[in-house]
Amino acid sequence: MKDDLSPLMRSDWRYVDKNSLEDFSRSDWQLLLSQRQAYYREQQAKQVLRMLADSEHDPTFGYRINNYRHCLQSATLALRDGLDEEDIVVCLLHDVGFITCPDSHGEFAAALLGSYVSERNHWMLQRHALFQDAHSPHHPLADPKASERWRGHPHFEWAATFVERYDQAAIDPHGECAPLSHFEPMVMRLFARVPRPRPID
């Protein structure tokens, strides 16, 4: 029944009226591809922002602020320090997968942002959790020297600076947090970039 269908984003778009991918014709795939790019351009940033916004009232397991406020505080510190817009958005979204992908949240953020950010930020996002170990000397599972294997890498200093100034220090319940609305235009502009092929490590 027509009422069972999810709405199309645009009134002039068409459904592929088949229930199995195996039944899609070449013209069906061409239709989807033609609509998909416009859909991503309009929806990707909105859905990323919604993913973060939905965590605003989440509880914490012991940190004095939740992950939502941590992300806002990180981005606010970067904004205050005059970092460029890409770096600010990276700060905002670096831990967007912290709860849903706890053991690989750096890779999650790198996969999410990798097509839109510099190699420097992609590299840092992949490894920032290990760089944080240097700031957790009493953590029973941390290796304070974990990041040393990359010393000398062109992006080592940025990863170390990011973690020191915008990650491990962004857990202050009295710290400044600009509202998410302040960063929304930056996120929209980042995802409006023409995506580049993801870096290969």
C-alpha positions in Angstrom: 0.0 0.0 0.0 1.2 3.5 -0.8 0.7 4.6 2.8 3.4 2.0 3.9 6.1 3.7 1.9 8.6 6.1 3.5 8.3 9.6 2.0 10.7 10.6 -0.8 12.8 13.7 0.0 11.6 15.4 -3.2 8.2 15.4 -4.8 9.6 14.8 -8.3 11.6 11.7 -7.3 10.5 8.2 -8.0 10.6 4.9 -6.0 12.2 1.7 -7.3 9.1 -0.4 -6.9 10.8 -3.8 -6.2 11.3 -5.7 -3.0 14.6 -7.4 -3.7 17.9 -5.9 -4.9 18.3 -8.9 -7.2 15.3 -7.6 -9.2 16.7 -4.1 -9.7 17.4 -3.4 -13.3 20.3 -1.2 -14.6 17.8 1.7 -15.0 16.6 1.2 -11.4 20.2 1.6 -10.2 20.7 4.6 -12.3 17.6 6.2 -10.9 18.8 5.6 -7.3 22.3 6.9 -8.1 20.9 10.0 -9.6 18.8 10.7 -6.5 21.3 9.5 -3.9 23.9 12.2 -4.4 21.4 15.0 -3.9 20.1 13.1 -0.9 23.5 12.8 0.7 24.3 16.5 0.1 21.1 17.6 1.9 20.8 14.9 4.6 24.3 13.7 5.6 25.2 16.7 7.8 21.7 16.9 9.3 21.8 13.3 10.3 25.3 13.6 11.8 24.2 16.6 13.8 21.0 14.8 14.9 23.2 11.8 16.1 25.1 14.2 18.4 22.1 16.2 19.4 20.2 13.1 20.5 22.8 12.5 23.2 22.3 15.9 24.9 20.5 14.4 27.9 22.3 11.1 28.1 23.7 10.0 31.5 27.4 9.5 32.2 29.1 6.5 33.7 31.3 8.6 35.9 32.8 11.5 34.0 31.3 14.7 35.4 29.9 15.7 32.0 28.4 13.5 29.4 29.8 12.9 25.9 27.6 15.5 24.3 29.0 18.2 26.6 32.5 16.9 26.1 32.2 17.2 22.3 30.8 20.8 22.7 33.5 21.7 25.1 36.2 20.4 22.8 34.9 22.4 19.9 34.5 25.5 22.1 38.1 25.3 23.2 39.2 25.0 19.6 37.1 28.0 18.6 38.5 30.0 21.5 42.0 29.2 20.4 41.3 30.4 16.8 41.6 27.0 15.1 40.3 26.8 11.6 36.8 25.6 10.8 37.7 22.1 9.8 39.6 21.5 13.1 36.7 22.9 15.1 34.3 20.4 13.4 36.7 17.6 14.0 36.8 18.5 17.7 33.0 18.6 17.8 32.7 15.1 16.2 35.8 13.3 17.3 33.9 11.3 19.9 30.5 11.0 18.2 30.9 7.2 18.3 32.3 7.1 21.8 29.3 5.2 23.2 28.1 3.3 20.2 31.6 2.1 19.2 33.6 2.3 22.4 36.5 0.2 21.3 36.8 1.8 17.9 35.4 5.3 18.2 38.4 6.9 16.7 38.1 4.7 13.6 34.4 5.5 13.6 35.0 9.3 13.5 37.8 8.8 10.9 35.4 6.8 8.6 32.7 9.4 9.1 34.8 12.4 8.3 37.7 11.0 6.3 36.3 12.0 2.9 35.9 15.6 4.0 38.9 16.4 6.1 42.7 16.6 5.6 45.0 13.6 5.9 46.3 15.3 9.1 42.9 15.1 10.8 42.0 11.7 9.4 45.3 10.3 10.8 44.7 11.9 14.2 41.1 10.7 14.5 42.2 7.1 13.9 44.8 7.3 16.7 43.6 9.9 19.2 42.4 7.3 21.8 45.9 5.8 22.0 47.5 9.3 22.3 45.2 9.8 25.3 47.0 7.1 27.1 49.9 9.5 27.7 47.5 11.5 29.9 46.2 8.6 31.9 49.3 7.3 33.8 47.2 5.5 36.4 44.7 3.9 34.1 45.0 0.1 34.6 44.6 -0.6 30.9 46.5 2.4 29.4 50.0 2.3 27.9 51.5 5.8 28.5 54.0 5.1 25.7 51.4 3.9 23.2 51.8 6.9 20.9 55.6 6.8 20.8 55.5 4.3 17.9 54.5 7.2 15.7 56.9 9.8 17.0 58.5 11.4 13.9 55.4 11.0 11.8 54.3 14.3 10.2 51.0 14.3 12.1 52.3 13.2 15.5 52.5 16.7 16.9 49.0 17.6 15.9 47.6 14.4 17.4 49.5 15.1 20.7 48.3 18.7 20.7 44.7 17.7 19.9 44.5 15.2 22.8 46.3 17.5 25.3 44.3 20.7 24.6 41.0 19.6 23.1 40.3 16.1 24.4 41.6 15.1 27.8 41.1 18.7 29.1 37.5 18.9 27.8 35.8 17.3 30.8 35.2 20.3 33.0 31.6 20.7 34.3 32.3 24.4 34.6 34.0 24.7 31.2 32.5 26.9 28.5 30.3 25.1 26.0 29.0 27.0 23.0 25.6 25.7 21.9 25.4 23.1 19.1 23.6 25.6 17.0 26.8 27.7 16.9 28.6 24.8 15.1 25.8 23.6 12.9 26.8 25.9 9.9 30.4 24.7 10.1 29.3 21.1 10.0 27.0 21.8 7.0 29.9 23.5 5.2 32.3 20.6 5.9 29.9 18.0 4.5 29.1 20.2 1.5 32.7 19.7 0.3 33.2 17.5 -2.6 34.2 14.2 -1.0 37.7 12.9 -1.8 38.7 9.3 -1.9 39.5 8.1 1.6 43.2 7.9 2.5 44.7 4.4 2.5 47.0 3.6 5.4 
